[in-house]
């Protein structure tokens, strides 16, 4: 494995929350863009043992969160360090996350939601085997956005 997964520390959460800033439309993913999400991300009790720091060569490269939604279905959320996005490493990262989730949680399905403008991520998710389920509207970051729910059958 190229990536190492550990429960996120407070220091790592603060680094991501305050130092990871994305360009253009992708600034939507800045933690500071939504106060409620930021507060939840910074609260160790709310993160619990379901938010992971992902390191590569001992550097914080990404994070992901996981929660069981129903039966053996788990929802994941992903984030990659801004300077690593758009570099072609998303597929590798996603495959390792899926492998980690399958080994650790034994899911039947893995779901995620992605903003529909993020075609770069959607393309990677589809290549790995996620399929489209539905679109929905969600209020977040001070506005209303369209999201795509996707599922991966394990």
N, C-alpha and C positions, 0 to 999 in steps of 0.2 A: 504494500500500500504506500502510495505517495503522501497521503494525508493522515494526520493523527487527530483523533476525536477525543476531547476531554470536556468535562462539565465546565461551563464558562465561569471564570472568576469575575469578581466585581471590577478589577482593574481592566480586564479584557472588555467587559460590557461598556465601561466608560470610554475606553479607547475607540470602540466602534461608534458609540453614540455621539461623541463629540469631535472625532477626527476623520471619520469616513464621510466624504462629501462627493457626490456624483455630479457629472456634467449634464447640462441641458435638461431634457425631459426626465432623465434618470434621477434628477435631484428629488423626485417624488419618493425615492427610497432612502433619503437622508433620515436618520432617526429623529432628528430635531424637527422634521416637517409635521409631525403629529404628536402633540404633547401627551395624549393618552398612551400612545404606543411607546413613547420615550419613557414615561413613568413606569410602565409595566416592564420594559426591557431593563431598566436600572434597578428594579426591586428584586433582590436575591430570592425572596420568598416566592414571588410570582414566577421567576425563571425556574426555580427549583432545580430538579435534575433533568429537565427536558430541553435545555438550551445548551448547545455544544459549541465550543470554540474549535475551529479547524485550523491546524497548523501544518505547514509544509516547510521542511528544512528549518524547524524551530521558529518560524515566523508566522504570526497570525495572518491567515490568508482568507478565511471565510468563517461563517457560522451557520448553524441551522437549528431550528426548533422542531419539536415533534409533540403531538398529542393524539391520544386515542379518541376517535370520534364515535365509533359504534362497532361493537363486535371486534373483529380483527382488522379494522380499517384505521389507518393512522394518517393524520394530516401533517405535512411538513411545510416549513417556511425556510427559505434560503437567502443568504446574502454573501456576496464575494467582495473582497476589498476593491475599492474603485479602480486602482491602477492595474488590477489584474483582469478587469472586465474587458470584453471585446478582443481578447488576446488568443482565443481559441482553446482555453483551458476549461471552459464550462462543462463540456461533455465528460471529461475525465473526472472533474469534481463531482458532478451529478452521479456518475456511475459508482463512485466510491461511497457517496452518501447512501445510495440505494442499497449497496452491499452491506454497509454498516447497519442500516435499519433492518434489513432482512435477517441478518445474523443475530442482532440484539433483541428485536421485538417480535419476530416471526409473524409478520402481517400477512393478510390475504390480499389487501389492497393498500395502496399509498395514494393519497390525494394531495393536491396543492391548488392554490389560486394565484393567478398572475394577472397583472394589469394588461388589458388587451393591447395597449400601445407597445408593450415590450415584446415585439416580434422576435427579437434576438433570442430571448429566453424561451419563448414558445417553440421556436424552431428546434432548439436543443432538447426540450422536453419531449417533443414528438419523435425526434430521432432515437431517443433512448427507449421509447415505447409507451409514453403517456398518450392517452387519447382524450379528446374533448368531451366534456359532459354537458356543460351548460354555461351560459353567460349570466351575470347578475350585476346589479348596480349596488355600489357601496359608498356610503359617506365616509370619507377619510381625508386627512391632510387639508381640511378646510373647504373641501369641495365634494363633488360626486363623480365617481369613476366607474368605468365598466371593467369587470374582471371576467376571466375565463377559469372555470373549475375544470381540472384535469384529473385523470385517474390512471394508475399503473397497477396492472394485475400481477401479483407475485406468483 
